[in-house]
């Protein structure tokens, strides 16, 4: 019944297009890449380069485990390949149950506990305030984070380790899991989370990361967008599992064309419609 309803809806949509089938290839009024894919056979999307030069200190491990981010931190500086198409929980080790992750970008200061100014809270939690030249609205330059928190001092007390762990987690969230196309700034919207390190593991970081990746992929469907942000190591592992990794092929043009041909030839029987019902996932 569901398939019949979908077919009827698709036919109705096609009828409404009239003599303009090109409307099928528009997304919210924007030209979709699918409409011109055959005219641009070598069109490729490149990833945003992320800046993450902070070393994973063993003293951070306890706090990363509390936050449910330790596995992600271990993967941060390592190339990895997975052989099974498990979901974000398996691949990045992120919790998928718990409280939803949300925040505000423009009126950030309104939601701070105690109505303190955002940068005052930043200084209280991280012990230092970035200079004005390193601040852009509610975002901090990554290079300042790396220079200030790149190495936790030897013999540091617990309070200092917590501050450095907070900075590391903010870098991990801002540049690895929820990276945007700025590529060099970290938003301080993560302050409410790092303020309570013991409670961070109660949030569904996996579902938030997956939602952010889908949003970034939706944006790059615009034929004029060529840069992709988000948790790309997750997308990359999906691609490697689906297409196979062949390090001996250096020409991206033939790979892209062959992959598009494989996608065009997919049939309904080629899809795993209920992947979570397989015994290994259960």
Buried (B, 14 or more C-beta within 10 A) or exposed (E): EEEEEEEEEEEEEEEEEEEEEEBEBBBEEBBBBEBEBEEEEEEEEEBBEBBBEBBBBEBBBBBBEBBBBBBBBBBBEEEEEBEEBBBBBBBBBBBBEBEEBEBEEEEBBEBBEEEEEBBEBBBEBBBEBBEEEBBEEBBBBBEBBBEBBBEBEEEBEEEBBBBBBBBBBBBBBBBBBBBBEBBBBBBBBBBBBBBEBEBBBBBBBBBBBBBBBEEBBEBBBBBEBEBBBBBBBBBBBBEBBEEEEEEEEEEEEEBBEEEBEEEEEEEEEEEEEEEEEEEEBE
